[in-house]
């Protein structure tokens, strides 16, 4: 396939290039998952990525115990020859190290809020999430870690569609600043009964966010677990903040410095037999200790955080605690098990206890199902966009239907299907490949 360097490749054209079979274009770039089996092996692959990416645009790298995800962002939704060359080089490095590509394992979650006045509600969500506005309809995480939000304009009030509810975990010493910014952007209190653990705020159209800061924690915690206050008081973790687990963000001057930090942290975690989640981005790295199936921190993880902070300080890195966030999506549910089964299938998530789901790779928001005692139709309807590999969409759709879902819109197939769960919340199971071509074909048909 030839390249028009002026316009670049569409997702479909990139996917058709030779040597990129490990990669799948989703919502925000082309991603590849390489199964490494250990953090030490992942660190070795990360170092090779740092070598082959020299002189190229900085890729996003997520390092996990199970494997490494590399994402090439492209430019404005398009790709060029340099992207394909880097994709092939990363794949070759992974193969040399014995890492196995798992193209079916990548996915990206985006959220949609229906709004009568998107311009009125967007500033609230930008303040709460720390997102930035892109264009007239989108908010994006500047670190490309948490879901973006698309604000879909409504032409008339639809009170049953949709009221979204997010739990946003923020550093305890940033809580007041976040809330002040949310109020200045039109937010209002809905519930303060659980303060100071969390406050429920609403945007001007009633969509809700719990701002969670783990401040004033007074519930009993037994050994070896530590309360947030005990973790903070231990010393040597000034750079860290307790959110879901404990996280630290370090600013880096270039890819090489970020690779050095993350690889060292991964090897420390591997030696300790503990999970570590590291997201390396242009300009900085976010590190988290604490397993996705449990939010708490024990003394072993405290020790790991202290050692990682020591490495960062030796490298001369500066922490920016204000940059860390965790995001959880909350569903009100009459039948929690039914919704849990559906969303586990639709999102490819794992179950945690009786009312939670989590992304095994910790790349998407966790899910909490809140039991309702009676129907409340206006609270809350959720809409999620689930971007999956183009060759996995049908299997994901079938899994969602087998788990109790029903198709409510399929005119966009095979680019997307809208599927409702047993209580009316919706997910678009969608792909990035072929999207631009389908849109162009539809426009040409309308004009003819």
Residue pairs with C-beta under 8 A, 6 or more apart in sequence:
1 9
1 13
1 16
1 17
3 9
3 80
3 81
5 80
5 81
7 78
8 74
8 75
8 78
8 79
8 80
9 17
9 78
9 79
9 80
9 83
9 84
10 77
10 78
10 436
10 437
11 25
11 30
11 77
11 79
11 432
11 433
11 434
11 435
11 436
12 433
12 434
12 436
12 437
13 79
14 20
14 25
14 30
14 74
14 79
14 83
14 84
15 23
15 24
15 25
15 390
15 433
17 84
19 84
19 87
19 88
19 91
20 30
20 84
20 87
20 88
20 91
21 91
21 101
21 103
22 32
22 34
22 87
22 91
22 94
22 101
22 103
23 30
23 31
23 32
23 72
23 87
23 91
23 103
24 30
24 31
24 32
24 103
24 106
24 389
24 390
24 391
24 433
25 31
25 79
25 390
25 432
25 433
26 106
26 107
26 108
26 387
26 388
26 389
26 431
26 432
27 108
27 110
27 148
27 385
27 387
27 432
28 71
28 73
28 108
28 144
28 148
29 60
29 71
29 72
29 73
29 74
30 71
30 72
30 74
30 79
30 83
30 87
31 69
31 70
31 71
31 72
31 106
31 108
32 69
32 70
32 87
32 90
32 91
32 94
32 101
32 103
32 106
33 67
33 68
33 69
33 101
33 102
33 103
33 105
33 106
33 361
34 45
34 67
34 68
34 69
34 70
34 94
34 99
34 100
34 101
34 102
35 66
35 67
35 99
35 100
35 101
35 102
35 105
36 42
36 44
36 45
36 66
36 67
36 68
36 97
36 99
37 66
37 67
38 65
38 270
39 63
39 64
39 65
39 266
39 267
39 269
39 270
39 276
40 266
40 267
40 270
41 97
41 98
41 99
42 63
42 64
42 65
42 67
42 68
42 266
43 63
43 262
43 263
43 264
43 266
43 267
43 270
44 97
44 263
45 68
45 93
45 94
45 97
45 99
46 61
46 63
46 68
46 259
46 262
46 263
46 266
46 280
47 259
47 263
48 90
48 93
48 94
48 96
48 97
49 59
49 61
49 68
49 70
49 90
49 93
49 259
50 255
50 256
50 259
51 93
52 86
52 89
52 90
52 93
53 59
53 86
53 89
53 90
53 255
54 255
56 82
56 85
56 86
57 72
57 73
57 82
57 83
57 86
58 254
58 255
58 281
58 282
59 70
59 71
59 72
59 73
59 86
59 90
60 69
60 70
60 71
60 73
60 144
60 279
60 280
60 281
61 68
61 69
61 70
61 71
61 262
61 279
61 280
62 68
62 69
62 71
62 277
62 278
62 279
62 280
62 361
62 363
63 262
63 266
63 276
63 277
63 278
63 279
63 280
64 275
64 277
64 361
64 362
65 275
65 276
66 360
66 361
67 99
67 102
67 105
67 361
68 94
68 99
69 106
69 361
69 363
70 90
71 144
72 79
72 83
72 86
72 87
73 144
74 80
74 83
77 436
91 101
94 101
95 101
103 389
103 391
104 389
104 391
104 392
105 361
106 389
107 347
107 348
107 363
107 364
107 386
107 387
107 388
107 389
108 147
108 363
108 364
108 387
109 147
109 347
109 359
109 364
109 365
109 384
109 385
109 386
109 387
110 147
110 148
110 149
110 150
110 384
110 385
110 387
111 147
111 148
111 149
111 150
111 164
111 166
111 329
111 383
111 384
111 385
112 149
112 150
112 151
112 152
112 162
112 383
112 384
112 385
112 428
113 121
113 125
113 149
113 150
113 151
113 152
113 162
113 164
113 207
113 383
114 152
114 153
114 154
114 158
114 161
114 162
114 383
115 121
115 151
115 152
115 153
115 154
115 205
116 153
116 154
116 157
116 205
117 204
117 205
118 136
118 137
118 151
118 152
118 153
119 136
120 186
120 203
120 204
120 205
121 151
121 186
121 203
121 204
121 205
121 207
122 133
122 139
122 151
123 185
123 186
124 182
124 185
124 186
124 187
124 201
124 203
124 204
124 209
125 131
125 139
125 149
125 203
125 207
125 209
126 132
126 133
126 139
126 185
127 178
127 181
127 182
127 184
127 185
127 187
128 166
128 168
128 178
128 181
128 182
128 187
128 201
128 209
128 211
129 139
129 141
129 146
129 149
129 166
129 168
129 325
129 327
130 141
130 142
130 178
130 323
130 325
131 139
131 140
131 141
131 142
131 146
131 148
131 149
132 139
132 140
132 142
133 139
134 140
134 148
137 150
137 151
137 152
137 153
138 148
138 149
138 150
138 151
139 148
139 149
139 151
140 148
141 147
141 148
143 249
143 279
143 281
143 284
143 286
143 323
144 281
145 279
145 281
145 286
145 325
145 363
146 325
146 327
146 365
147 327
147 364
147 365
150 385
159 378
160 377
160 378
160 381
160 424
161 381
161 383
162 380
162 381
162 382
162 383
162 425
162 426
163 206
163 207
163 208
163 378
163 379
163 380
163 381
164 207
164 208
164 329
164 380
164 381
164 382
164 383
165 207
165 208
165 209
165 210
165 329
165 330
165 331
165 332
165 380
165 382
166 208
166 209
166 210
166 327
166 328
166 329
166 330
166 365
167 198
167 209
167 210
167 212
167 327
167 328
167 329
167 330
167 368
168 178
168 209
168 210
168 211
168 212
168 325
168 326
168 327
168 328
169 212
169 213
169 214
169 243
169 244
169 325
169 326
169 327
169 328
170 178
170 211
170 212
170 213
170 243
170 325
171 213
171 241
171 243
171 321
171 322
171 324
172 213
172 214
172 215
172 228
172 232
172 241
172 242
173 241
173 321
174 213
174 321
174 322
175 211
175 213
175 215
177 322
178 211
179 187
179 199
179 201
179 211
182 201
182 209
182 211
183 201
186 203
186 204
187 201
187 202
187 203
187 204
187 209
188 201
188 202
189 199
189 200
189 201
190 200
190 201
190 202
190 208
191 199
191 200
192 199
192 200
194 200
196 213
196 215
196 216
197 212
197 213
197 214
197 215
197 216
197 217
198 210
198 211
198 212
198 213
199 210
199 211
200 208
200 209
200 210
201 208
201 209
201 210
201 211
202 208
202 209
203 209
208 380
210 330
212 243
214 228
214 242
214 243
215 228
217 227
217 228
217 229
219 227
221 227
221 230
221 296
223 299
224 298
224 299
224 300
225 296
225 297
225 298
226 234
226 296
226 297
226 298
226 299
226 302
228 242
231 237
231 240
231 242
231 246
231 297
231 302
232 242
234 302
234 306
235 306
236 305
236 306
236 309
236 310
237 246
237 302
237 305
237 306
237 309
238 309
238 319
239 248
239 250
239 309
239 312
239 319
239 321
240 246
240 247
240 248
240 305
240 309
240 321
241 247
241 248
241 321
241 324
242 297
243 324
243 325
243 326
244 290
244 295
244 326
244 328
244 366
245 277
245 288
245 289
245 290
245 291
245 292
245 295
245 297
245 301
245 326
246 288
246 289
246 290
246 297
246 301
246 305
247 286
247 287
247 288
247 324
247 326
248 286
248 287
248 305
248 308
248 309
248 312
248 319
248 321
248 324
249 284
249 285
249 286
249 287
249 319
249 320
249 321
249 323
249 324
250 261
250 284
250 285
250 287
250 312
250 317
250 318
250 319
250 320
251 283
251 284
251 317
251 318
251 319
251 320
252 258
252 261
252 283
252 284
252 285
252 317
255 280
255 282
257 315
257 317
258 280
258 281
258 284
258 285
259 280
260 315
261 285
261 311
261 312
261 315
261 317
262 278
262 280
262 285
262 287
264 308
264 311
265 276
265 278
265 287
265 308
265 311
266 276
266 278
268 276
268 304
268 307
268 308
268 311
269 275
269 276
269 289
269 304
272 300
272 303
272 304
274 289
274 300
274 301
274 304
275 289
275 290
275 291
275 292
276 287
276 288
276 289
276 304
277 287
277 288
277 289
277 292
277 362
278 285
278 286
278 287
278 288
279 285
279 286
279 287
284 320
284 323
286 323
286 324
287 308
288 362
289 297
289 301
289 304
289 305
289 308
290 296
290 297
290 301
292 350
292 352
292 358
292 359
292 360
292 362
292 366
293 350
293 352
293 358
294 352
297 305
309 319
312 319
326 366
327 365
327 366
328 365
328 366
328 367
328 368
329 365
329 366
329 367
329 368
329 382
329 384
330 367
330 368
330 369
330 370
330 380
331 339
331 343
331 367
331 368
331 369
331 370
331 380
331 382
331 425
332 370
332 372
332 376
332 379
332 380
333 339
333 369
333 370
333 371
333 372
333 423
334 372
334 375
334 423
335 422
335 423
336 354
336 355
336 369
336 371
337 354
338 404
338 421
338 422
338 423
339 369
339 421
339 422
339 423
339 425
340 351
340 354
340 355
340 357
340 369
341 403
341 404
342 400
342 403
342 404
342 405
342 421
342 422
343 349
343 357
343 367
343 421
343 427
344 350
344 351
344 357
344 403
345 396
345 399
345 400
345 402
345 403
345 405
346 384
346 386
346 396
346 399
346 400
346 403
346 405
346 419
346 421
346 427
346 429
347 357
347 359
347 364
347 367
347 384
347 386
347 427
348 359
348 388
348 396
349 357
349 358
349 359
349 360
349 364
349 367
350 357
350 358
350 359
350 360
351 357
352 358
352 366
355 368
355 369
355 370
355 371
356 366
356 367
356 368
356 369
357 366
357 367
358 366
358 367
359 365
359 366
381 424
381 425
381 426
382 425
382 426
383 425
383 426
383 427
383 428
384 425
384 426
384 427
384 428
385 416
385 427
385 428
385 430
386 396
386 427
386 428
386 429
386 430
387 430
387 431
387 432
388 396
388 429
388 430
388 431
389 431
390 431
390 432
390 433
390 434
393 414
393 417
393 429
393 430
393 431
394 414
396 429
397 417
397 419
397 429
400 419
400 427
400 429
401 407
401 419
404 421
404 422
405 419
405 420
405 421
405 422
405 427
406 419
406 420
407 417
407 418
407 419
408 418
408 419
408 420
408 426
409 417
409 418
410 417
410 418
412 418
412 430
412 438
414 431
414 434
415 430
415 431
415 434
415 435
415 438
416 428
416 429
416 430
416 431
417 428
417 429
417 430
418 426
418 427
418 428
419 426
419 427
419 428
419 429
420 426
421 427
